[in-house]
Amino acid sequence: MTLAAVLATLTTVGYAAWYAVLCVADPFGRCRHCTGRRNRLDRRHRDCHWCDGTGRRVRVGRRLYDYFRTEYERGQP
């Protein structure tokens, strides 16, 4: 393999490991749809339906981890 391919692989593996640690340490990320603010243009002043107006939502990696963990636990006798 070339040096560029090795560096690209190591970078990808490092990023994936960092994201896994981040999902365990801090399972909530910021909501990219509203950032916790109400929509002022909406006449009914509804909260964001993604995060319920908190500005924080569960990370995708944490949802995947929880899904695989529950599937594993269901498969146990």
N, C-alpha and C positions, 0 to 999 in steps of 0.2 A: 504494500500500500504506500501511497505517497504521504508526504508529511501533511499536506493540506487535508487529506481524508482523515488522518488520525486526529488532527486538531479539531476538525468539524465533529467527529464522533465524540471526542472528549468534552467538547463544549456542550453538545446536546445531552450527554449523560450527566454532566455537571448541573445543567439547568433543570433537568428532570429531578435530580436528587434535591436540589434547592427547593423546588416547588413542592415536593413531597414533605420535606421538613416544614415548610411554611403552612401547608394544609393541616399538619398535625399540631403545630404550635399556635396558629391563629386561623381557625377554620372560616372566619368571616372576612370577606373583602368588601370594598366599597361598591355601592350600586352605581353602575355606569349610566343608568337611565335618569336618575333624579338627583343623586348625591344628597339625599335626605331632605330636599326642599319640596314644598308643595308646588303644584303647577298653578301659577297665578293667572294664566290665561283661561283655565277651566272654570266655568261659572260655579260648578258644584264644589270646587276645592277638594277633590278626592286625593287620597294618598296614592303613592305609586303602587301599582299592583304587583310589582316585582319584589319589593322589600317592605311593603306596608308603611312607607314613610320613614323608616328608620335610617335609611342611607347605607345599611349593611346587609349583605346577603351571603349565603353559604357558597364557598368556592366550588367550582366544578370538580376539582380533584378530591375534595372532601366528600362530595356527594357520591362519587365513584367508589371511594374507599368504604363508605357506609353501606353502599349497595352490595359490594363484594363481601363485606364482613357478614351482613345478614344472610346472604345466599349461602355462605360457608356454614354459618350456624344452623340454618334450616336443613342442610344436608347431613348433619351429624345425627347418629342414631340415639 
